């Protein structure tokens, strides 16, 4: 039996995971404990943004064998509204400001000198059959095509959110493997706020079903 910590930023995303199962608890973060597919599972609602995500991962992840994340994200351009296996995560707002350019570095490393690879790698895909993506995470809600194009062109990302990159960094510091599945709600443009709210519950459930499949394969 493995101890799995699953983080979700929003209650809607957490409720979409093994709905109605488990015993609820409360502390700094609301959570549920349950047993699924032979694993001890904790589902925690971390809240929005990198600080919340990293804090939750750090506080609850010490006893976990693996850190997982489920939920929703934006697409950096046109993309199918479906779940994605997040093979790589990068923090798009970590780096160094130089005249006329912002250079991105791997979060936690010195933001000077040669930038090198900025991303964190997830565990190998166990065979879910989902499309793979690199997600760019930062403490801003991207609702601008120009900003979306910058992240896509300069980071090679196709999706954007506010948490996965921080969970990946926390997992690296804790020495834990990590994985994440998120489903698209919007295309990071001027319609993003409305699209996000309209599609939140549906996308959260799509991601939740795939995360449940992942737990069964671990």
Secondary structure as the mmCIF struct_conf table of DSSP 4:
data_model
#
loop_
_struct_conf.conf_type_id
_struct_conf.id
_struct_conf.beg_label_comp_id
_struct_conf.beg_label_asym_id
_struct_conf.beg_label_seq_id
_struct_conf.end_label_comp_id
_struct_conf.end_label_asym_id
_struct_conf.end_label_seq_id
STRN STRN1 UNK A 3 UNK A 8
BEND BEND1 UNK A 9 UNK A 10
HELX_RH_AL_P HELX_RH_AL_P1 UNK A 11 UNK A 15
TURN_TY1_P TURN_TY1_P1 UNK A 16 UNK A 16
BEND BEND2 UNK A 17 UNK A 18
TURN_TY1_P TURN_TY1_P2 UNK A 19 UNK A 20
BEND BEND3 UNK A 22 UNK A 22
STRN STRN2 UNK A 23 UNK A 25
BEND BEND4 UNK A 27 UNK A 29
STRN STRN3 UNK A 31 UNK A 36
TURN_TY1_P TURN_TY1_P3 UNK A 37 UNK A 38
STRN STRN4 UNK A 39 UNK A 45
BEND BEND5 UNK A 48 UNK A 49
HELX_RH_AL_P HELX_RH_AL_P2 UNK A 50 UNK A 60
BEND BEND6 UNK A 61 UNK A 61
TURN_TY1_P TURN_TY1_P4 UNK A 62 UNK A 63
BEND BEND7 UNK A 65 UNK A 65
STRN STRN5 UNK A 66 UNK A 75
BEND BEND8 UNK A 76 UNK A 78
BEND BEND9 UNK A 81 UNK A 82
STRN STRN6 UNK A 83 UNK A 91
TURN_TY1_P TURN_TY1_P5 UNK A 92 UNK A 93
STRN STRN7 UNK A 95 UNK A 98
TURN_TY1_P TURN_TY1_P6 UNK A 99 UNK A 100
STRN STRN8 UNK A 101 UNK A 104
TURN_TY1_P TURN_TY1_P7 UNK A 107 UNK A 108
BEND BEND10 UNK A 109 UNK A 109
BEND BEND11 UNK A 111 UNK A 113
STRN STRN9 UNK A 120 UNK A 121
HELX_LH_PP_P HELX_LH_PP_P1 UNK A 123 UNK A 125
BEND BEND12 UNK A 127 UNK A 127
HELX_LH_PP_P HELX_LH_PP_P2 UNK A 130 UNK A 131
STRN STRN10 UNK A 132 UNK A 137
BEND BEND13 UNK A 139 UNK A 140
HELX_RH_AL_P HELX_RH_AL_P3 UNK A 145 UNK A 155
BEND BEND14 UNK A 158 UNK A 158
STRN STRN11 UNK A 159 UNK A 161
BEND BEND15 UNK A 162 UNK A 163
HELX_RH_AL_P HELX_RH_AL_P4 UNK A 164 UNK A 174
TURN_TY1_P TURN_TY1_P8 UNK A 175 UNK A 175
STRN STRN12 UNK A 177 UNK A 186
BEND BEND16 UNK A 188 UNK A 189
TURN_TY1_P TURN_TY1_P9 UNK A 190 UNK A 191
HELX_RH_AL_P HELX_RH_AL_P5 UNK A 192 UNK A 217
#
